[in-house]
Every structure is written in structure tokens, then in C-alpha cells.
Amino acid sequence: MSPVALSALLAFAAASTGVLAQDSTATSFVPLASKVFSWDDLPYQADTDDLVRGRQSGYNRCNSTTEGAESLCQTAVINHLDDFCLWAPMQPNTSIGDSEGEEVAWCTKKGHGSRLIPAGAITGVQLTKTPGYIQVVGFIDQTKINILSGDGGGELDPHGADLRGNPLGGLVYSNAFGTNTDNNTYTQVHEWHNFMGSNSFCFKVCDPSGPNAADLCQHIYDRIGVSYNCPTAAQDGTFEYCDGDNQDPPGIYTSNGQVVTYTQPAESLGVISSMPYDPKVPASSNCVQMASSALFTDLAVATGAASSGASGSATASGASATATGTNKASGSGTATRTGASAGASATGAATGDSNGVAAFGVSAISTLAGVMAAVAFLA
């Protein structure tokens, strides 16, 4: 090869390396999990970068003007048994793997500027409050929130291989941490994970003031689903909230008296057909069961799964946010969190009495009412 050709090749390689690295090494780049936004002063978009996966497809400043079937709201909340959101696609019949960078918030209550989960979609859910986190684990007809029938799904989290999160710019808040007693003080949650698929879900938000939030909301075990990331006693047909102990951090287990860390195999090695340990369901107590009709009172007006053309505009800020599809992971699927069933395993029964969590589990209103794959993955 001539010196001129070699120089040109090296220059091209250097430029290509710069493109691959820009998402996480640019001096101005801030990982999504490190960004701090006040609930009362949310940005129009948390992710303002235009890098390998493109731009954020939705918006974070959500209110009554953005609420409805066309909403592109990408700010989710986990508050109470009757008041939580899930990440799901904009368009019907879409897999989580094909849309992870573009998911929008689907919520159980009005007032968040989001889409509403249709009435009857959720067939069972358990909310658990522990010393380190709050989580909702449940069962859902996923086609009613645009997830492809039969899709095993995958994980959404604030990291992603390029540290921009899935969905890009997705923010999560809760009014259930700290000493809040009026349901109006929201805390930004920096460590969380949401598993969607196989007609089940888990959304865990870890207390940012806790000592091991990142471990309890670990984001590297995207292929082993709900049972291992959110071991639970949730049962289809039951709607309840409980106190609970912290689970062991995902991937950590004890074998022959030794604490072991599980290493998830690469997706290229195929489906994970066996595991070296069984998940341990943490103890729960003070469980209170409720009827879904008394919980999800806002969902009666929701009709259908949502729009077939999510190109909506954010009228709250006067600027539009159109879903362009540029932040989908391209390639053969190595960036798509697929291959792991997100199925919830009902391995136990919640027990206990009705004391202790009534003030937390349900909001006051409800109580009263009753590129290439490698580029995309950037590993």
C-alpha cells in the first residue's frame, strides 16, 4: 500500500473512531444518569445531543396540553399502587428491542401529560416499598400499550451502552421517597430499571439517598428478565401494596456459603437456557389488597392502545418533537435487550396484615374514591 493510501486509510479510521466514541467521551457529554433536573423546572428535552443514535424523540416537559393518545412524554413517575407509569412504544405492534430508544410514558393516572394505560390492560400488580427502592411488578395485556404480541421484551434504564438512556432522555421521578407526606414533593430517581415484555412488567426505582441504589437497580442483566432482576410474590389477578425487604442485588447469589457474582453471557452465544441459581424472593409484609376498579379510576376514559402516528407536538413549550426513528438501535439486534423473557414469576404469596403502608400505597384521591449494531451498542 502506498504511503498516500495508508495515510488516507489511517485518517479515515481515526475519524470513524471519533464517531464511535463521541457519545460517551465528548468533553461536553453528560450521562443521562448524572443529569439533575428539578421537578418544577424540567427541560423541554433532557437529551440535547445529536450523536450516533440521533436526537431524543419526545419531550420531558409534560402537562395537560400533551396528555392523550398522541403524547410523546418521556418523563415517568412511580408514586403509588394507583399512580405509576411504564415505558412502551409510540406505535402499535412494535417490539421493545426495535423501539427502546424511543419509548414514551404510559401512566395509570391523569395529570402527568402522558398516554393512559387502557382500562383492563393491567390484570394484576404488586407495589412493594423497601428500605432501598419502590417497585411495581405486574401482568398486562401488552398489545394495549403498543407492544408486539409475543414479544419477550427487554430492559429500559437510564444508562444504555452510550450512557444516553433507553429511552433517550427518559426521566423518572417519585413522590414516595423521603419524608414527603403531601404527595407533592417529587424526587428525581437516577437509578431505575423497567422490564417490559411477555405480558408482564417490572419498574423499580431506587432511593437516590440510599447507599446501594446502583446495585439494587443494576442495569447489566438485561437478558434474564423480571424473575432475576425483580424477584417478587406478585400474582396475576391480585392488586396489592406491601412493605418488603430489599432483594439481593441482581446477579448476586450465595453458593456453598460463598457470595458469587453472575456473569451474563454475550447475546451472540444464544439464548440463556439455564441459570446457576434461583432468584430469592424477599420477604414482604403488611400487604393490602384492593380492587382494580377502585385503583385505576382514570382509565375508564382511555380507549384503544394509542395512536398509529405519534408525530405530536409539545405545545407546552411551543416547539415540536417528531418521532423520527433515528434513535432506534440499528443492525441485527445486538443492542436491543431482546432474547430474555421479561416474564414475572409468581414464586410465593404475599402475606401480612393491613397495617403500616396505607399512607404510602395508594394516593389520597384513590383512597377517597375507593450505524451498525456495534455503533448502536457502543460496547
N, C-alpha and C positions, 0 to 999 in steps of 0.2 A: 504494500500500500504506500502511495506517495506521501511525503510529509504534508502536502497541502490537504490531501484527502483525510489523513489521520487527524490533522488539526481540526478540520471541519467536523469529523465524527466526534472528537472529544468535546468540542463546543456544543454540539447537539446533545450529547449525553449529559453534560453539565446543566444545560438548560432544562432537560427533561427531569433531572434530579431535583432541580429547583421547583418545578411544577408539582412533583410528587410530595415534596416536603413542606410546601408553603402553608398547608392547613395548620400544622402544629408547630412550625419553627419560625414563622414570620415574627419580627420583633413586636409588631402591633397586635398579634393574635392573643386573645384571651380565651381559655377553655370555657365552655358553657357552664360547667360546674363551679367555676371560680367567679362568675359574674354575680353581682349583687344589685338587686333592684327592690326598691320599696314598693309595697302593695299599692300605696296611694300615688305612686309616680312611675307606673310601668312604661317602658318604651313602646313605641309602635312595633318595632321588631327587636328582639334580644340579639339576634344574629344579623349583623350588618355587613358581613363579609361576602365576597363573591369569589369563591375558590373552586376547588375541583368539583364539588357536588352542587355548585350553583348557589342560589340565594334562598333564604328562608321563604317558604311558600305561603305562610299565613301571617298572623299578627298576634301580638300579646296584649294589646290594649282593647279589651273586650267589654261590652256593656249591652244595654237593651237594643242598641241600633245594630249590633252584629249578631244577635241571638236568632237562632232558627235553623232551618234545614240547609241553608247555604253557608252557614258560618265557617270561617277559616280560623277560628280562635285556637291558639296554641298555648294557652295558659290554663292549666288544670288545677283542681283543688281536691283534697281529700280531707273532709271535715268530720262527717258522722255517717251512721248507717244509712240515713236518708239523703245524704248530701256528699256525693263523690263523683268523680269523672274517670273516664277511661280514654286511652288513646286508640283511635281507629281510623280507617281510611276515609278520604273525601268521597271517593267514587264507589258505587256498588260493585260487588263481585271482584274484590281486589284482595290479594294476599298481603299479609304483613311484610313478607320479605320484599315485595315489589314496591311497598309504599312507606317503609319505616322512616324515611327522612321527611315525610310529608303528613304524618298523621295529625288529626285535629281532635280537639276535646269533645267528647260526648258525655253529658252530665245527667244526673238524676233530678236536678232541681233547676228551676228558672233563676235568673239573676246573675249568671256567670258569662253571658254573652256567647254561649256555646250552642252546639246542637244538643237536642234532648234525646236520651235513650228512649226508644218507643216503649209504651206500656206493654207489659207482659214479656219483654225480652229477657229480663233478669228472672231466673227461676229459683234462685237460692243464693244467699250471700252471708258471710260471716265477717263482721268487723272486729278486729282484735286490737286493743291498746296494751302495749307492753312498756317496760321502762325505757326501751330504746327505739320504738317505732310504732306506727299505726299501719295496719294493712287491711285491705278488703280482698277477700278471696271468694269467688262465686262461680255461678253457672249461668250461661247466657246463650240465647239463640244469636250466634254471631252474624248471621246473614242480615239481621235487623239493624246492625251498625256497619254494614257495607263490607264485612269480612267474608271472603270467598268460602262457600260451603266446603267443609272438609279440610280447610287449611289448618295445618298443625301450628302455624303461627310462629312466634318468637318473642324476643325481648326488646323493649324500648327502655332507654336510660339516658342520663344527661351526659354521657361520655361519647360512645361511638369510637370507631378506630381513629377518626380525625379530631376527636375531642369537641365536636360541634353539637353532639347530641343526636338522638333519634326520638322524636322528630327534631330537625334543625331548629334551634331557638326555643324548644319547648320548655316552659317554666312551670314549676309546681309550687303550690302554697297550701298551708293548712292553718286553721284557727284552733286546732286541738292541742297545741304544744304550750308549754309554759304555764303561767297562772291565769290565762285568759278565761274569763267567766261570762263574757257577754257575746261570744261568737263573732266579734267584730275585729279582733286583732289577728292579722294574718302574718305568719312566719314563712319566709322563703325556705324551701327544702332543697338542699344542694345534692343530697344523695337519695336516690329512689330507683326503683325498677318496676316495670309494668310488663307482665307476661300476658299475651293475648293469643288465643287460638284453641282449637279442639273444643269449642263451645264452653270455654272456661276462661277465667282471668284471675290474676293477682296483681294488685297495685300496693306496693309497700313504700312508705315514706319514712325515712329515718330522722330522728330528732337531731337537728343540727347542733344542739348543745351537748349531745351525748358523746361518750368517749370513743365509740367504735362505729360511728354511722357508716363509714365507707365499707367496713367489713360486713355489717348486717345487711346492707343494701349492695352487696357485691354485684359487679356487672360483667364478670368474665365467664359465667356459667350459663351462657345463653342457649345451650343445646340440651339441657337436662330438665327444663320446664318447671312448672309450678311445684311439683311434689318435692323437689330438692331445694328450690330457692325460697319457697313459702310453705313449708310443711304445716298442715292445718287440719282441723277437725270439721271444716265446712261440709255441709251436706246439701245436695240438691233438694229443693222443696222447703228448706228452713231458712228463715231470715232472723238473724240474731246478732247481738253485740256482746262482747266478753272482755274481761281482763285477761291477761296472759303473761306468761314468762317469755323472755327473749328466746328465740331459737338459737341453735348453734349457727355461727356464720356459714353461709352456703359454701360447700366444698370442704368443710372441716368436720372430721368424724374421729371416733376413738376405736382402735382395733387392738385387741390384746393389751389393753392398758396404755397404748401409745396414741398420742394425738397425731393424726395424719391429715395432710392436705391433698385433696384430689386434684389431679391434673386432667383437664378436659382435652380429649384428643382433637386433632385438627379435623375440620369438616371434610377435607379431602380423603380422609380414611374411611368415610362412610358413616352409616347410621350407628349411633351408640346403642348396642343391643343388650349390654349388661353393665351393672354398676358394682363397685366393690363394697358398697354399704347401702343400707336402707335409711331413708330420712327419718329423723326422730321428731315426732310431733310434740311441741312444747305444751306444758300443762296450761289449761285455761280454767277460768272460774267466773262466778258472778254473771253467768250468761242470761240474757233476757231475750226471749223470742217475741217477734212481732209479726203482724200480718202485712204482706206486701201492699195491700190496699191502703193501709194506714201510713205507710212509709213514702211511697212514690206518688204522692197526690198531684204533682205537677205533670206527670207523664200521660195522663188521660187525654191531653190535647195533642200529643205527639202522634202523627200519622205517617206510616211508612218509614223506610230505612234512611232516607235522606235523599239529597238531590243527586241527579246524574250529571250535573255540570257545575262543579264547585269553582266558579271563577269570581266569586263575590268580591265586594269592595269593603274596605274598612271605613265606614262613614264616620266612625268616631274620631278619626284623625284627618279625614278629607283626602286620604291617599289610598289607592287601590293596591291590593295584594293578590295577584293572579297566580293560580297554581300552574306552573309551567312544566313540572315534571323533571326539572333539571337536577333535583337533589335525590333522585332515585339512584340506588346503587346499580351501576351497570355491570355487564359481564354475565358470568354463568352462575352467580348466586353465592359466591364466597363471602359476600358482605351482608347477607340477608337474614341472618339469625334463623334460618329455616332448618328443618330436619329434626327439631325437638318438639315433641308434643307439649303444648302448654297445659295439658290436662290436669285438673285438680284431683288429687287423690283423697278421698274421704276415708282416712285411716284412723278413725276414732270418733268419739261422740263428745260434744261439749257438755260439761256438767257444771253444776253450781247453782247458787240461788240468785235472787234478783236484786241483791244489794250491791252498792259500790259504784256502778258505772252508769246509772241512769242519767246523771247530769251530763255525761260525756257522749253516750252512744247515739243519741238522737237529738236533732236540733230542737229548739224551743217551739218553733212553728209546728213541726211534725208531732211533737208530743201533745201539743194542744189539739191538733187535728185528729189525732188518733194514729374517557376514560378507561376502562378495563376494570375487571374485578379487583385487581391489585391496587389500582389507583383509588377505587372507591373504598377499599378496606384499609389501605394505608397501614398495613401491619408493620 
